[in-house]
Amino acid sequence: MKKNLLFLGLLLALFACDNTPKPETDNTTQEPMAPVTVTEAIQLLSDSIAIDSTDAHLYVNRARAYFANEQIGQAMVDINKALQLDPNNVDTYLLLADVYYTMGDQDNIASTLNRAAEINTLDARPLVKLAELNLLQQNFNLAIGYVDKALGLSSYNPRAYFVKGMCYMAAKQDTVSALRNFQIASEQDANFYDPVEQISRIYAVQQPPYAMDYLRKAQQQFPDIPTARYELALFLQSHGEPEEALLHYDTLLMQRPDNYIVLYNKGYVNYVYLEDNQAALDYFNQTLALKPDYLDAKYNKGRVLEQMGDYAQAIDIYKEVLKTQPDYRLAIDAINRIQNQEIE
């Protein structure tokens, strides 16, 4: 149940910033427009391209829509067309880097971002993405160098401070410097959850007395982000508030009933903290119905069965675990424990 502070699963931003001027509006009340789906956006952009096939921005926007819809091939076609029409558009290169990231092509990411940085030396976005790439590649000093160069262009750059904080965490486990950068990122952009998540994890490990209040505030600040609620529930269950943790898990399951991690956690809370074996068994069974290869759930199901006195079935479960992972030490110990008990 412990969380790893080192979070290297950074994703490059899906969309480049949209600097298109917004049309002026009067003060009359208008009916809110229904949100446009990705498929509808693709069709609208295709209609516009049919009218004007020389506008590079239309191709870039349709490429973004294709990318969002996981249609990578179509996105690449439109990106190449946009570059033919306008080879000096930074946004196009940023999107191309995102596509290369999805494809796992790190070499082309670097060359694409370097090209974007050359086109506009005053645009910090390519520099921050180069920092993210080098963070993923564990080139920490180089990553910090790109961040500092970006911050030299403007001290307002919450993403840059977040990446710098991650570099300190990853390179030296320097939580003091990391925390300082995460806090700056959060102060600069109150809607940026990633630094708040990292601050929560640092507090949970190093400053538990402050963690509870911070996690509650984070969940209230980001009520629509499941991770914020999950982090709070995870902390609550291991710090004397298992019933409240279950309430948050119930909310998460209302949003996504097939979340097997949350179902597993509910089983774990019932087994370890509430000592409700039957409820725990039910949740572990639900978890395994969704994720049959989840060994921790399978092992803990065996523990519950053992606790309930069903030793034969418990041993069968432990043996299933060992078929998949022969060195699963807890399952080996459990079988020995039951067999020794039977001998006695």
Secondary structure per residue as TSV (DSSP state, phi and psi in degrees):
chain	resnum	aa	ss	phi	psi
A	1	M	-	360.0	-9.5
A	2	K	-	-73.1	144.1
A	3	K	-	-100.6	144.7
A	4	N	-	-87.4	126.3
A	5	L	S	-66.3	-29.3
A	6	L	-	-77.2	107.9
A	7	F	-	-111.5	96.5
A	8	L	-	-101.7	9.3
A	9	G	-	-82.8	48.9
A	10	L	-	-72.3	137.7
A	11	L	-	-111.9	137.3
A	12	L	-	-65.6	146.2
A	13	A	-	-58.6	140.8
A	14	L	S	-73.6	-41.5
A	15	F	S	-120.6	140.4
A	16	A	-	-72.9	161.8
A	17	C	-	-63.6	140.8
A	18	D	-	-96.5	106.4
A	19	N	-	-98.9	16.1
A	20	T	-	-65.9	127.6
A	21	P	-	-58.3	139.1
A	22	K	-	-86.8	140.1
A	23	P	-	-65.8	145.2
A	24	E	-	-70.4	146.5
A	25	T	-	-129.5	153.8
A	26	D	-	-87.5	-173.0
A	27	N	S	-93.1	8.1
A	28	T	S	-74.2	145.9
A	29	T	-	-73.3	131.5
A	30	Q	-	-121.4	149.4
A	31	E	-	-68.9	135.1
A	32	P	-	-62.7	140.0
A	33	M	-	-83.1	144.1
A	34	A	-	-69.1	141.5
A	35	P	-	-62.5	142.8
A	36	V	-	-88.8	130.5
A	37	T	-	-75.1	164.7
A	38	V	H	-61.2	-41.7
A	39	T	H	-62.1	-41.8
A	40	E	H	-65.5	-39.0
A	41	A	H	-62.9	-41.9
A	42	I	H	-60.2	-43.6
A	43	Q	H	-65.9	-41.9
A	44	L	H	-62.5	-42.7
A	45	L	H	-68.5	-36.6
A	46	S	H	-63.4	-39.4
A	47	D	H	-63.0	-40.5
A	48	S	H	-68.0	-38.7
A	49	I	H	-66.4	-34.0
A	50	A	H	-63.1	-29.1
A	51	I	H	-82.7	-42.5
A	52	D	-	-135.9	99.4
A	53	S	T	-89.0	9.6
A	54	T	T	-108.8	3.4
A	55	D	-	-91.6	108.1
A	56	A	H	-63.1	-33.6
A	57	H	H	-63.2	-32.8
A	58	L	H	-64.4	-40.4
A	59	Y	H	-68.7	-38.9
A	60	V	H	-62.7	-45.1
A	61	N	H	-65.2	-38.3
A	62	R	H	-69.8	-34.4
A	63	A	H	-61.6	-40.6
A	64	R	H	-60.8	-43.0
A	65	A	H	-65.0	-43.9
A	66	Y	H	-59.4	-43.6
A	67	F	H	-61.8	-43.9
A	68	A	H	-62.3	-28.7
A	69	N	T	-92.6	10.3
A	70	E	T	61.3	29.5
A	71	Q	-	-101.1	76.1
A	72	I	H	-65.0	-41.6
A	73	G	H	-60.1	-46.8
A	74	Q	H	-64.5	-36.1
A	75	A	H	-62.1	-43.0
A	76	M	H	-64.9	-38.0
A	77	V	H	-59.8	-46.3
A	78	D	H	-69.3	-35.8
A	79	I	H	-63.1	-44.3
A	80	N	H	-63.4	-39.1
A	81	K	H	-64.5	-42.2
A	82	A	H	-62.1	-39.5
A	83	L	H	-69.6	-31.6
A	84	Q	H	-64.6	-40.6
A	85	L	H	-76.4	-36.1
A	86	D	-	-147.1	93.0
A	87	P	T	-77.3	1.4
A	88	N	T	-121.8	32.3
A	89	N	-	-99.3	113.0
A	90	V	H	-60.3	-39.7
A	91	D	H	-58.1	-36.8
A	92	T	H	-64.8	-42.2
A	93	Y	H	-68.3	-36.0
A	94	L	H	-63.8	-42.2
A	95	L	H	-65.8	-40.8
A	96	L	H	-60.8	-38.1
A	97	A	H	-64.0	-38.6
A	98	D	H	-62.5	-40.7
A	99	V	H	-66.0	-44.4
A	100	Y	H	-60.6	-37.1
A	101	Y	H	-61.5	-45.2
A	102	T	H	-60.6	-34.3
A	103	M	H	-81.4	-8.0
A	104	G	T	77.0	20.7
A	105	D	-	-97.3	81.5
A	106	Q	H	-71.1	-31.2
A	107	D	H	-62.0	-45.2
A	108	N	H	-72.4	-26.7
A	109	I	H	-59.3	-50.3
A	110	A	H	-60.6	-48.4
A	111	S	H	-64.6	-36.2
A	112	T	H	-67.2	-43.7
A	113	L	H	-69.4	-36.2
A	114	N	H	-63.8	-38.0
A	115	R	H	-64.0	-42.5
A	116	A	H	-62.3	-40.2
A	117	A	H	-65.7	-33.7
A	118	E	H	-69.5	-36.7
A	119	I	H	-63.8	-44.0
A	120	N	-	-135.8	99.7
A	121	T	T	-71.3	-9.3
A	122	L	T	-99.6	1.4
A	123	D	-	-94.4	117.4
A	124	A	-	-79.3	-17.0
A	125	R	H	-60.7	-44.8
A	126	P	H	-61.7	-34.7
A	127	L	H	-66.7	-40.9
A	128	V	H	-66.9	-39.9
A	129	K	H	-69.1	-33.1
A	130	L	H	-65.8	-35.7
A	131	A	H	-64.4	-42.9
A	132	E	H	-61.6	-43.4
A	133	L	H	-61.2	-44.8
A	134	N	H	-70.7	-28.6
A	135	L	H	-63.7	-45.5
A	136	L	H	-62.3	-34.2
A	137	Q	T	-86.3	2.0
A	138	Q	T	64.9	27.5
A	139	N	-	-93.3	74.4
A	140	F	H	-68.1	-42.6
A	141	N	H	-63.7	-40.4
A	142	L	H	-65.9	-39.6
A	143	A	H	-61.0	-46.0
A	144	I	H	-64.4	-35.1
A	145	G	H	-61.1	-42.9
A	146	Y	H	-65.5	-39.4
A	147	V	H	-62.0	-47.3
A	148	D	H	-61.9	-36.2
A	149	K	H	-65.9	-39.7
A	150	A	H	-64.8	-42.7
A	151	L	H	-70.1	-22.6
A	152	G	H	-67.3	-26.6
A	153	L	H	-76.9	-36.1
A	154	S	-	-161.4	132.3
A	155	S	S	-76.4	-11.4
A	156	Y	-	-93.3	101.7
A	157	N	-	-162.5	80.9
A	158	P	H	-57.8	-34.8
A	159	R	H	-64.7	-40.0
A	160	A	H	-63.2	-44.3
A	161	Y	H	-64.4	-36.9
A	162	F	H	-63.1	-46.8
A	163	V	H	-63.2	-38.4
A	164	K	H	-64.2	-40.3
A	165	G	H	-60.8	-41.3
A	166	M	H	-64.9	-34.6
A	167	C	H	-64.0	-43.4
A	168	Y	H	-64.5	-38.0
A	169	M	H	-65.2	-43.9
A	170	A	H	-78.3	-39.4
A	171	A	H	-77.8	-45.9
A	172	K	H	-130.1	4.0
A	173	Q	-	52.2	38.3
A	174	D	-	-86.5	84.3
A	175	T	H	-69.7	-25.2
A	176	V	H	-65.5	-50.8
A	177	S	H	-67.4	-38.6
A	178	A	H	-61.5	-46.9
A	179	L	H	-60.3	-41.2
A	180	R	H	-60.8	-44.2
A	181	N	H	-70.6	-38.0
A	182	F	H	-62.7	-39.6
A	183	Q	H	-66.2	-40.2
A	184	I	H	-62.7	-43.6
A	185	A	H	-60.1	-42.9
A	186	S	H	-68.2	-37.9
A	187	E	H	-67.9	-36.4
A	188	Q	H	-72.5	-30.9
A	189	D	-	-138.8	100.7
A	190	A	T	-67.4	-13.8
A	191	N	T	-99.1	6.6
A	192	F	-	-94.0	108.9
A	193	Y	H	-82.2	-32.5
A	194	D	H	-52.5	-47.6
A	195	P	H	-66.1	-33.4
A	196	V	H	-63.2	-40.3
A	197	E	H	-61.7	-42.9
A	198	Q	H	-68.6	-38.7
A	199	I	H	-61.0	-42.4
A	200	S	H	-58.7	-43.2
A	201	R	H	-68.8	-37.3
A	202	I	H	-64.7	-46.4
A	203	Y	H	-61.9	-40.3
A	204	A	H	-60.6	-33.5
A	205	V	H	-89.8	-43.1
A	206	Q	H	-100.8	-27.0
A	207	Q	-	-137.2	63.6
A	208	P	H	-53.0	-35.6
A	209	P	H	-59.5	-30.2
A	210	Y	H	-91.3	-18.7
A	211	A	H	-64.9	-41.7
A	212	M	H	-58.2	-50.7
A	213	D	H	-63.3	-41.5
A	214	Y	H	-65.1	-42.9
A	215	L	H	-65.5	-37.2
A	216	R	H	-64.4	-44.1
A	217	K	H	-64.8	-39.2
A	218	A	H	-63.1	-41.3
A	219	Q	H	-66.1	-38.3
A	220	Q	H	-69.4	-34.4
A	221	Q	H	-72.4	-31.4
A	222	F	-	-126.2	65.4
A	223	P	T	-66.1	-20.8
A	224	D	T	-96.8	3.4
A	225	I	-	-102.9	110.1
A	226	P	H	-56.7	-35.1
A	227	T	H	-61.4	-35.7
A	228	A	H	-62.5	-43.6
A	229	R	H	-69.5	-38.4
A	230	Y	H	-64.4	-44.8
A	231	E	H	-60.3	-40.2
A	232	L	H	-63.9	-47.3
A	233	A	H	-61.6	-40.8
A	234	L	H	-61.4	-40.5
A	235	F	H	-71.4	-40.2
A	236	L	H	-61.3	-42.0
A	237	Q	H	-64.6	-30.6
A	238	S	T	-100.0	5.9
A	239	H	T	-130.2	41.0
A	240	G	T	84.8	10.7
A	241	E	-	-129.5	55.6
A	242	P	H	-65.4	-34.4
A	243	E	H	-64.8	-41.8
A	244	E	H	-67.3	-36.2
A	245	A	H	-59.0	-42.7
A	246	L	H	-62.5	-35.9
A	247	L	H	-62.2	-41.4
A	248	H	H	-69.3	-37.9
A	249	Y	H	-63.6	-37.5
A	250	D	H	-61.8	-41.1
A	251	T	H	-62.6	-42.4
A	252	L	H	-63.3	-37.1
A	253	L	H	-72.0	-28.4
A	254	M	H	-64.3	-35.3
A	255	Q	H	-77.2	-33.8
A	256	R	-	-149.5	90.7
A	257	P	T	-62.3	-20.8
A	258	D	T	-95.2	18.6
A	259	N	-	-78.0	93.0
A	260	Y	H	-68.4	-26.3
A	261	I	H	-64.1	-43.3
A	262	V	H	-67.5	-40.2
A	263	L	H	-61.6	-41.7
A	264	Y	H	-61.1	-45.2
A	265	N	H	-62.0	-36.8
A	266	K	H	-64.2	-39.9
A	267	G	H	-63.1	-41.7
A	268	Y	H	-64.6	-43.3
A	269	V	I	-61.7	-45.5
A	270	N	I	-64.8	-37.7
A	271	Y	I	-74.3	-52.2
A	272	V	I	-82.1	-43.8
A	273	Y	I	-98.8	-35.7
A	274	L	S	-101.5	-12.6
A	275	E	-	56.1	38.8
A	276	D	-	-103.7	89.7
A	277	N	H	-63.7	-40.9
A	278	Q	H	-65.9	-43.8
A	279	A	H	-62.7	-42.5
A	280	A	H	-60.0	-45.0
A	281	L	H	-60.7	-41.5
A	282	D	H	-60.8	-44.2
A	283	Y	H	-72.0	-36.3
A	284	F	H	-66.1	-36.6
A	285	N	H	-65.1	-41.1
A	286	Q	H	-63.7	-39.6
A	287	T	H	-61.2	-47.1
A	288	L	H	-70.9	-25.5
A	289	A	H	-65.4	-32.4
A	290	L	H	-88.9	-33.2
A	291	K	-	-137.9	79.4
A	292	P	T	-60.5	-23.5
A	293	D	T	-95.5	14.3
A	294	Y	-	-79.6	96.5
A	295	L	H	-66.6	-36.4
A	296	D	H	-62.5	-40.2
A	297	A	H	-66.2	-39.7
A	298	K	H	-66.2	-45.1
A	299	Y	H	-60.5	-45.8
A	300	N	H	-68.7	-28.5
A	301	K	H	-61.5	-42.1
A	302	G	H	-61.6	-39.5
A	303	R	H	-63.0	-41.5
A	304	V	H	-64.8	-45.5
A	305	L	H	-60.6	-40.3
A	306	E	H	-62.6	-42.5
A	307	Q	H	-63.0	-32.9
A	308	M	T	-83.3	-2.1
A	309	G	T	90.5	4.7
A	310	D	-	-91.2	74.7
A	311	Y	H	-68.1	-37.5
A	312	A	H	-62.4	-47.1
A	313	Q	H	-69.4	-34.9
A	314	A	H	-60.9	-45.1
A	315	I	H	-62.1	-39.6
A	316	D	H	-59.7	-41.4
A	317	I	H	-65.7	-45.6
A	318	Y	H	-60.5	-38.4
A	319	K	H	-66.6	-34.8
A	320	E	H	-62.9	-40.6
A	321	V	H	-60.2	-45.3
A	322	L	H	-70.0	-24.9
A	323	K	H	-63.4	-37.1
A	324	T	H	-82.3	-41.1
A	325	Q	-	-135.5	91.4
A	326	P	T	-59.8	-22.5
A	327	D	T	-100.3	21.0
A	328	Y	-	-71.2	95.4
A	329	R	H	-59.1	-40.7
A	330	L	H	-63.5	-37.2
A	331	A	H	-69.1	-39.2
A	332	I	H	-61.7	-46.9
A	333	D	H	-62.3	-37.2
A	334	A	H	-65.4	-43.1
A	335	I	H	-63.0	-44.5
A	336	N	H	-62.4	-38.7
A	337	R	H	-62.8	-45.4
A	338	I	H	-67.7	-42.6
A	339	Q	H	-65.3	-39.5
A	340	N	H	-66.1	-35.5
A	341	Q	H	-66.7	-39.6
A	342	E	H	-67.1	-35.9
A	343	I	H	-66.0	-43.5
A	344	E	-	-64.9	360.0
